[in-house]
Amino acid sequence: QRNYSQTSMSIYRFDTEITAEKYSQIYLEFYEELDEIRAICEFYFPRLSEKINQILSCMNLYWGNFREVIIADRDGKTFEDYKRWYIEALFISQEICECCYIAKDMLREDFNKI
C-alpha cells in the first residue's frame, strides 16, 4: 500500500535515478508478491479474493499512469503536460489504500472467528 501512496509518487518523481524501466521492474516485483498473497487467500480466505483482485487491477492502472508521469518528467515536460496522468494515479492510489483497509478489516474479522 505504501508503494502506491502520494508520498511514494513524490519520491519516484524526484528520484533522478528512477527510469521508466526501473519503475516497471519495481512494479513487477510488487505485483508478484501480491499475486502470491492472492493465491494464498483463495485457499484460506476466499472472501478476500475479490478485494485482492481489485487491488491488482488498480496497481496495473496506477503503474500505467505513473509510468507516463516518469517518462514525461524525464523528457523535460512541464507538470501541465502530464498532470492528467498524475491526477489519475493519485485517485487510483487512494482506491488502493481503501481496498487495503477493507481487506485488512475482512482478514481481522476472519481471524477473530477462529
C-alpha positions in Angstrom: 0.0 0.0 0.0 2.8 2.4 0.8 4.3 1.9 -2.6 1.2 3.4 -4.2 0.8 6.4 -1.9 1.2 10.1 -2.7 4.5 10.1 -0.8 6.0 7.4 -3.0 4.7 9.2 -6.1 6.8 12.2 -5.0 9.8 10.2 -4.1 9.8 8.4 -7.5 9.1 11.6 -9.4 12.0 13.4 -7.9 14.4 10.4 -7.8 16.8 11.2 -10.7 17.9 7.6 -10.7 14.5 6.1 -11.4 13.7 5.4 -15.1 10.5 4.1 -16.6 12.2 0.7 -17.0 13.4 0.6 -13.3 9.9 1.6 -12.2 8.4 -1.2 -14.3 10.7 -3.6 -12.6 9.7 -2.4 -9.2 6.0 -2.7 -10.2 6.5 -6.3 -11.4 8.2 -7.3 -8.1 5.3 -5.9 -6.1 2.7 -7.4 -8.4 4.4 -10.8 -8.0 4.3 -10.5 -4.2 0.6 -9.6 -4.2 -0.2 -12.4 -6.7 1.3 -14.8 -4.2 -0.9 -13.3 -1.5 -3.9 -13.7 -3.8 -3.1 -17.4 -4.3 -2.9 -17.9 -0.5 -6.1 -16.0 0.1 -8.0 -18.1 -2.5 -7.3 -21.2 -0.4 -7.6 -19.9 3.1 -9.5 -16.6 2.9 -11.6 -16.8 -0.2 -13.8 -13.8 0.6 -10.7 -11.6 0.3 -10.1 -12.7 -3.3 -12.3 -10.1 -4.9 -10.6 -7.3 -3.0 -7.2 -8.6 -3.8 -8.1 -8.8 -7.5 -9.4 -5.2 -7.3 -6.0 -4.1 -5.8 -4.1 -5.9 -8.5 -6.3 -4.2 -11.2 -5.7 -0.8 -9.6 -2.0 -1.4 -9.3 -1.9 -2.0 -13.1 -3.8 1.2 -13.8 -1.6 3.1 -11.3 1.6 1.8 -12.9 0.5 2.7 -16.4 -0.4 6.3 -15.4 2.6 6.9 -13.2 5.0 5.4 -15.8 3.7 8.1 -18.2 4.5 10.7 -15.5 8.0 9.4 -15.1 8.6 9.4 -18.9 7.2 12.9 -19.4 9.2 14.2 -16.4 12.4 12.7 -17.6 11.7 14.1 -21.1 11.6 17.6 -19.6 7.9 18.1 -20.0 6.1 20.5 -17.7 3.7 19.4 -15.0 0.8 20.6 -17.1 1.9 18.2 -19.8 1.5 15.2 -17.6 -0.9 16.5 -15.0 -3.8 14.2 -16.1 -1.7 11.0 -15.6 -0.5 12.3 -12.2 -4.0 13.1 -11.0 -5.3 9.7 -12.3 -2.5 7.9 -10.5 -3.3 9.9 -7.3 -7.0 8.8 -7.4 -6.0 5.2 -8.1 -3.6 5.3 -5.1 -6.5 6.4 -2.9 -8.6 3.5 -4.2 -5.7 1.1 -3.5 -5.5 2.4 0.1 -9.2 2.0 0.6 -9.1 -1.6 -0.7 -6.2 -2.4 1.5 -8.0 -1.1 4.6 -11.1 -3.1 3.7 -9.1 -6.2 3.0 -7.3 -5.9 6.4 -10.6 -5.5 8.2 -12.0 -8.5 6.4 -8.9 -10.5 7.4 -9.2 -9.3 11.0 -12.8 -10.4 11.1 -11.9 -13.9 9.7 -9.1 -14.3 12.3 -11.5 -13.3 15.1 -13.8 -16.1 14.1 -11.1 -18.7 14.6 
